[in-house]
Amino acid sequence: MDQLDALAEPAADLLHRVDGALHAHGAPTEHHLWPLLRRLGALTLPSVEAITALRPAPLLAAGASLRQVGREYAEARDTIGTPQDWAGAGAEAFERYRAGLAGHLAGDSASLAGHLAATADYTAALDAWISSSRTALASVLAASLASAEAVTLVAGAPDDEMTTATAAAEIAARVLGVVAEIVETGETLHAEWTERLADIGYREPADEPLPRPDSGVLRTRY
């Protein structure tokens, strides 16, 4: 359990009040909350729940499994040997296919092992993003719970709609501002890795052209 988990229950109660006040009273017309609502398309409680649901542990386990499979591909590559005492066109063709398959299994970043390693690196980057996102969200929720606006929503005068709406908008803007930064960072991370994680496929080596007969005139008797 981290700080975000510890704050989940009291934060959910506060954000439920925030969203309820926004539904009932709206927000001041020129408030900086409106661009955030348009950007995210969600109020505070569902936005926070979406981030809270992100957990780094499954990604770490997946990354370790991917690296293990990559090592197994490298071991499989090493078992593909060239038969001894074999020469000629057949041996040359076999070597082309052997080298192609070995390179496809493990080698550069375009190989299966290289692709798995890159995917494992991506899970590590996602893990770091999730961890930092949870920390940032916990920080803003802690500040919101201790804010004067929270006191207004929990114990304020319900007849003062403008005060209630302003308090709710202030908390929502703080929280959704952090959520928007988290989303933007995640989108940037995804874009950076899209090309590196592009699909790869095996390409069979091209066959060597058949030898041509010597040039000249071919004469026959009949």
C-alpha positions in Angstrom: 0.0 0.0 0.0 1.3 3.4 -0.9 0.2 6.9 0.0 -2.4 7.0 -2.8 -4.0 3.8 -1.4 -4.1 5.3 2.1 -5.9 8.4 0.8 -8.3 6.6 -1.5 -11.3 6.5 0.9 -11.3 10.0 2.3 -10.4 11.4 -1.1 -13.3 9.6 -2.7 -15.7 11.1 -0.2 -14.4 14.6 -0.9 -14.4 14.2 -4.7 -17.9 12.8 -4.6 -18.9 16.1 -2.9 -16.9 18.1 -5.4 -18.6 16.4 -8.4 -22.0 16.7 -6.8 -21.5 20.4 -6.2 -20.4 20.9 -9.8 -23.5 19.0 -11.1 -25.8 21.0 -8.9 -24.3 24.5 -9.2 -21.8 24.4 -12.1 -18.6 26.4 -11.9 -17.9 30.1 -12.4 -18.0 31.0 -16.1 -14.4 32.0 -16.5 -12.9 29.5 -14.2 -9.8 27.6 -15.3 -11.6 24.3 -14.6 -13.5 24.4 -17.9 -10.5 23.7 -20.2 -9.5 20.8 -18.0 -13.0 19.3 -18.2 -13.0 19.7 -22.0 -9.5 18.1 -22.2 -10.3 15.1 -20.0 -14.0 14.7 -20.6 -14.5 13.5 -17.0 -15.0 14.9 -13.5 -12.7 14.4 -10.6 -13.8 11.1 -9.0 -13.7 8.9 -12.2 -10.5 10.6 -13.3 -8.8 9.8 -10.0 -10.2 6.3 -9.9 -8.6 5.6 -13.4 -5.2 6.6 -12.2 -5.6 4.8 -8.8 -6.4 1.6 -10.7 -2.9 1.7 -12.4 -0.5 -0.7 -10.6 3.2 -1.1 -11.4 3.7 -4.7 -10.0 2.1 -6.6 -13.0 4.3 -4.6 -15.4 7.4 -5.5 -13.5 6.5 -9.2 -13.6 5.7 -9.0 -17.3 9.0 -7.4 -18.0 10.9 -10.1 -16.2 9.1 -12.8 -18.1 9.8 -11.1 -21.4 13.5 -10.9 -20.7 13.5 -14.6 -19.8 11.9 -15.5 -23.1 14.4 -13.4 -24.9 17.2 -15.3 -23.3 15.6 -18.5 -24.4 15.5 -17.3 -28.0 19.2 -16.5 -27.8 19.8 -20.0 -26.5 17.7 -21.5 -29.3 19.8 -19.5 -31.9 23.0 -21.0 -30.5 21.6 -24.5 -31.0 21.2 -24.0 -34.8 24.5 -25.2 -36.0 26.0 -25.9 -39.5 26.5 -29.5 -40.4 30.1 -30.5 -40.7 31.8 -31.8 -43.9 29.0 -30.5 -46.1 29.8 -28.4 -49.1 28.2 -27.4 -52.3 25.0 -25.6 -53.3 22.9 -27.4 -50.7 25.2 -26.4 -47.9 25.3 -22.8 -49.1 21.5 -22.6 -49.2 21.2 -24.2 -45.8 23.7 -21.6 -44.4 21.7 -18.8 -45.8 18.5 -20.0 -44.1 20.4 -20.9 -40.9 21.9 -17.4 -40.7 18.5 -15.8 -41.4 16.7 -17.8 -38.8 19.4 -17.3 -36.2 19.4 -13.5 -36.8 15.6 -13.5 -36.6 15.7 -15.3 -33.2 18.4 -13.2 -31.6 20.7 -10.4 -32.8 19.9 -6.8 -33.3 16.8 -4.8 -32.2 14.8 -6.2 -35.1 15.2 -9.8 -33.9 12.6 -11.6 -31.7 14.9 -11.3 -28.7 15.7 -7.7 -29.4 12.0 -6.9 -29.7 11.2 -8.6 -26.4 14.0 -6.7 -24.7 12.6 -3.4 -26.1 9.1 -4.4 -24.9 10.5 -5.2 -21.4 12.2 -1.7 -21.4 8.8 -0.3 -22.3 7.2 -2.0 -19.3 9.9 -0.5 -17.1 9.2 3.0 -18.5 5.5 2.5 -17.9 6.3 1.3 -14.3 8.2 4.5 -13.7 5.3 6.6 -15.2 2.8 4.8 -13.0 4.8 5.2 -9.8 5.5 9.0 -10.4 1.8 9.5 -11.4 0.5 7.9 -8.2 2.9 10.0 -6.1 1.8 13.2 -7.8 -1.8 12.4 -7.5 -1.4 11.5 -3.8 0.3 14.8 -3.2 -2.6 16.9 -4.7 -5.2 14.8 -3.0 -3.5 15.3 0.4 -3.4 19.0 -0.2 -7.0 19.1 -1.3 -8.2 17.2 1.8 -6.5 19.8 4.0 -7.7 22.8 2.1 -10.1 25.5 3.1 -12.3 24.6 0.1 -12.7 21.1 1.5 -13.9 22.6 4.8 -16.4 24.7 2.8 -17.8 21.6 1.0 -18.0 19.4 4.1 -19.2 22.0 6.6 -20.0 25.1 4.7 -23.3 26.9 4.3 -25.3 24.9 1.7 -27.4 28.0 0.9 -24.5 29.9 -0.6 -24.4 28.3 -4.0 -21.6 30.5 -5.4 -19.3 29.8 -2.5 -19.9 26.1 -2.8 -19.5 26.1 -6.6 -16.2 28.1 -6.3 -14.8 25.7 -3.7 -15.7 22.7 -5.8 -14.2 24.2 -8.9 -11.0 25.1 -7.1 -10.4 21.5 -5.9 -11.5 20.0 -9.2 -9.1 22.3 -11.1 -6.2 21.3 -8.8 -6.9 17.6 -9.1 -7.7 17.6 -12.8 -4.6 19.7 -13.6 -2.4 17.0 -12.2 -4.4 14.3 -14.0 -4.0 16.2 -17.3 -0.3 16.3 -16.8 -0.2 12.5 -16.1 -2.2 11.8 -19.2 0.0 14.1 -21.3 3.1 12.4 -20.0 1.6 9.0 -20.8 0.7 10.0 -24.3 4.2 11.3 -24.9 5.7 8.0 -23.6 3.4 6.0 -25.9 4.4 8.1 -28.9 8.1 7.7 -28.1 7.9 3.9 -28.0 5.5 3.3 -30.9 8.2 3.1 -33.6 10.5 1.0 -31.4 7.7 -1.5 -30.8 6.6 -1.8 -34.4 5.7 -5.3 -35.6 8.5 -7.4 -37.0 8.3 -10.3 -39.3 10.6 -13.0 -40.6 11.9 -12.6 -44.1 13.2 -15.7 -45.9 16.6 -15.2 -47.5 16.5 -14.8 -51.3 17.6 -17.9 -53.2 20.9 -17.6 -55.1 20.4 -17.4 -58.9 21.1 -20.6 -60.8 24.4 -20.6 -62.6 24.3 -19.7 -66.2 26.0 -21.7 -68.9 29.2 -20.4 -70.5 28.6 -17.8 -73.2 29.2 -19.0 -76.8 27.6 -21.0 -79.5 26.3 -24.4 -78.6 26.7 -26.9 -81.6 25.0 -30.2 -82.0 25.3 -32.9 -84.6 22.4 -34.8 -86.2 
